[in-house]
Amino acid sequence: MSLKIALMRSIVINGQRVKMEDARALVAHIGGTEVRSVIATGNLLFRSDKEPHRLEQDLEQACERFYGRATEMVVKSADEWHALVASNPFPKEAIQAPSRLLVWAMRTPLPDNGLEQLRRRAVGVERIERVSSGDFYIWFGESLISNSKIPAGFGLKALGSVGTNRNWNTTLKIAQALQSMDV
């Protein structure tokens, strides 16, 4: 069975904070094996032969049954995750301030008009780059992410897509955990 990564869009569902033990149980319930979580932010690694799209649907349904409401899930294969790491268009910045680089793992690529809306919000050294997979990266420079106008008031659904973000530190921790499972 191949390695997969499921990223929860939110770890607060229907007013309840998700316990990683429960999140791992959701994956096991839909047939995932060797389930691990990386950091308590909804990053689940497991083995499954199901396609990512099917896993997303199954996980969202299991989540809705357990919590009374679903959260969006983005599922990537191990190869897709490694490609996401290798495609980083901001390698120097990632070394300089990894917590100020967000990686958006996308279920569906962000449309051109959505990308342009985000770019119009960027100020100073803030930059946004989309790669061929449809995933995109936002470099916030030396400013705090919370001070940026880029994430303020936007939802990916409104921009025509579904995805979730992780900072560069978390992205690398997930990649390291994948390598430890890939034996």
Backbone torsions as a table, in degrees:
resi	resn	phi	psi	omega
1	MET	NA	145.3	-175.3
2	SER	-91.0	155.1	179.5
3	LEU	-76.5	140.2	177.7
4	LYS	-133.8	158.2	175.4
5	ILE	-125.8	125.1	174.0
6	ALA	-111.2	128.0	179.0
7	LEU	-112.1	122.5	177.2
8	MET	-81.4	134.0	178.9
9	ARG	-65.9	-35.6	179.4
10	SER	-142.3	147.8	174.9
11	ILE	-108.2	12.3	169.3
12	VAL	-120.2	111.4	-175.4
13	ILE	-123.1	124.4	177.9
14	ASN	53.5	38.5	177.7
15	GLY	81.8	0.9	-179.1
16	GLN	-111.0	134.8	173.5
17	ARG	-78.1	129.1	-177.7
18	VAL	-73.2	127.1	171.9
19	LYS	-85.6	136.9	-177.9
20	MET	-62.7	-29.2	175.1
21	GLU	-59.9	-42.4	178.5
22	ASP	-69.8	-38.9	178.5
23	ALA	-62.8	-42.8	177.2
24	ARG	-62.6	-38.2	178.7
25	ALA	-64.7	-36.0	176.4
26	LEU	-60.5	-43.0	179.4
27	VAL	-64.9	-44.2	178.8
28	ALA	-62.9	-37.3	-179.8
29	HIS	-60.9	-33.4	-179.8
30	ILE	-92.9	9.4	173.5
31	GLY	103.1	3.6	176.7
32	GLY	-71.0	146.4	179.2
33	THR	-122.8	165.1	-179.7
34	GLU	50.3	45.0	-173.7
35	VAL	-75.0	130.5	176.1
36	ARG	-133.1	153.1	171.1
37	SER	-114.2	149.1	178.8
38	VAL	-121.0	115.1	-175.7
39	ILE	60.4	158.1	-175.7
40	ALA	-90.5	45.1	-177.9
41	THR	-122.6	24.2	174.4
42	GLY	83.1	36.2	177.8
43	ASN	-110.0	111.5	-173.6
44	LEU	-118.9	126.7	178.4
45	LEU	-111.6	139.0	-176.9
46	PHE	-166.3	173.2	176.2
47	ARG	-108.6	139.4	177.5
48	SER	-165.2	148.6	174.3
49	ASP	-96.7	-1.6	177.8
50	LYS	-71.9	152.4	176.1
51	GLU	-71.9	149.6	-179.3
52	PRO	-52.1	-43.4	-178.3
53	HIS	-60.9	-43.2	178.7
54	ARG	-64.2	-41.7	178.0
55	LEU	-62.2	-41.2	178.0
56	GLU	-58.4	-47.5	179.6
57	GLN	-62.7	-48.2	-178.6
58	ASP	-61.7	-42.6	-179.8
59	LEU	-66.9	-40.6	178.9
60	GLU	-65.4	-38.6	177.4
61	GLN	-67.2	-42.7	178.2
62	ALA	-63.0	-39.6	178.3
63	CYS	-63.0	-44.2	179.7
64	GLU	-63.8	-41.0	178.0
65	ARG	-63.3	-41.4	-176.0
66	PHE	-76.0	-44.0	-173.6
67	TYR	-102.9	-9.3	-176.9
68	GLY	84.3	2.3	179.2
69	ARG	-163.5	146.5	179.8
70	ALA	-93.2	159.8	164.4
71	THR	-120.8	149.0	179.2
72	GLU	-66.5	143.8	177.8
73	MET	-121.6	142.5	172.0
74	VAL	-120.1	124.3	-179.0
75	VAL	-114.8	131.1	177.8
76	LYS	-124.6	151.5	171.1
77	SER	-79.8	165.7	177.5
78	ALA	-60.4	-41.0	178.4
79	ASP	-62.0	-41.0	178.5
80	GLU	-64.5	-38.1	179.6
81	TRP	-66.7	-43.8	178.6
82	HIS	-62.7	-37.3	176.8
83	ALA	-66.0	-37.2	178.1
84	LEU	-61.2	-42.5	178.2
85	VAL	-66.5	-46.2	-177.1
86	ALA	-67.5	-24.9	-176.0
87	SER	-85.3	-0.3	-177.3
88	ASN	-51.1	115.8	179.5
89	PRO	-80.5	-1.2	-178.2
90	PHE	-124.4	57.7	-174.9
91	PRO	-64.7	-39.9	179.9
92	LYS	-67.1	-41.4	-179.8
93	GLU	-66.1	-35.5	179.9
94	ALA	-62.6	-33.9	177.1
95	ILE	-75.3	-41.6	-177.1
96	GLN	-63.3	-48.6	-176.0
97	ALA	-152.0	77.4	-174.4
98	PRO	-60.9	-25.9	179.9
99	SER	-76.1	-10.0	-179.8
100	ARG	-104.5	13.0	174.7
101	LEU	-117.0	118.4	176.4
102	LEU	-104.0	139.3	175.4
103	VAL	-111.0	124.7	176.7
104	TRP	-99.9	110.3	175.4
105	ALA	-85.0	119.4	-171.3
106	MET	-105.8	140.2	171.0
107	ARG	-78.3	-44.0	175.7
108	THR	-128.5	142.8	-177.5
109	PRO	-60.2	144.5	174.2
110	LEU	-67.7	125.2	179.1
111	PRO	-63.8	158.0	-179.5
112	ASP	-53.7	-43.2	-177.6
113	ASN	-67.3	-32.7	175.4
114	GLY	-67.3	-41.6	177.7
115	LEU	-61.9	-42.4	179.5
116	GLU	-65.6	-37.1	176.5
117	GLN	-61.1	-42.9	178.3
118	LEU	-65.1	-43.3	-178.9
119	ARG	-62.9	-33.1	178.7
120	ARG	-66.2	-23.4	179.5
121	ARG	-84.0	-15.3	-177.6
122	ALA	-69.5	139.1	176.6
123	VAL	-130.8	155.3	178.1
124	GLY	59.2	-126.8	-176.3
125	VAL	-88.9	1.8	179.4
126	GLU	-62.1	135.7	-179.6
127	ARG	-140.5	149.4	178.9
128	ILE	-130.3	129.9	178.1
129	GLU	-133.6	132.5	173.6
130	ARG	-102.4	140.4	-180.0
131	VAL	-107.1	173.3	-172.1
132	SER	-59.6	-26.4	178.3
133	SER	-70.5	-16.7	-175.2
134	GLY	98.6	-12.6	175.1
135	ASP	-71.3	156.5	177.5
136	PHE	-139.2	162.6	-172.7
137	TYR	-128.4	139.1	176.7
138	ILE	-123.7	122.5	175.0
139	TRP	-100.2	123.1	-176.4
140	PHE	-98.6	0.8	179.9
141	GLY	67.9	-148.4	-176.9
142	GLU	-84.0	-8.8	-179.8
143	SER	-76.8	156.1	173.5
144	LEU	-71.2	142.3	179.3
145	ILE	-57.7	-38.1	-178.2
146	SER	-64.7	-17.7	178.4
147	ASN	-90.7	-7.2	-176.4
148	SER	-79.6	150.0	174.9
149	LYS	-87.2	-9.2	-177.6
150	ILE	-62.8	-56.3	-176.4
151	PRO	-79.1	-12.1	-175.1
152	ALA	-63.6	118.5	171.2
153	GLY	72.2	19.5	176.2
154	PHE	-120.2	145.8	171.4
155	GLY	-124.0	142.5	-178.8
156	LEU	-61.2	-33.7	179.1
157	LYS	-59.6	-40.4	178.6
158	ALA	-64.8	-26.8	178.0
159	LEU	-90.8	0.4	174.8
160	GLY	94.4	27.5	-176.4
161	SER	-155.9	172.2	176.9
162	VAL	-130.2	132.0	178.1
163	GLY	-171.4	178.8	176.7
164	THR	-149.1	157.1	-175.2
165	ASN	-114.2	157.3	172.3
166	ARG	-141.0	147.1	175.6
167	ASN	-75.9	168.9	-173.9
168	TRP	-62.5	-37.6	177.7
169	ASN	-57.7	-47.6	-179.9
170	THR	-65.9	-40.8	178.4
171	THR	-56.4	-44.1	179.4
172	LEU	-70.4	-36.4	177.7
173	LYS	-63.5	-38.1	176.6
174	ILE	-64.8	-43.7	178.9
175	ALA	-61.0	-42.3	178.5
176	GLN	-63.7	-41.5	178.4
177	ALA	-64.8	-37.6	176.1
178	LEU	-60.8	-44.2	179.6
179	GLN	-62.0	-37.0	179.8
180	SER	-70.0	-23.9	178.6
181	MET	-88.9	-19.3	-173.5
182	ASP	-87.1	68.0	179.2
183	VAL	-119.6	NA	NA
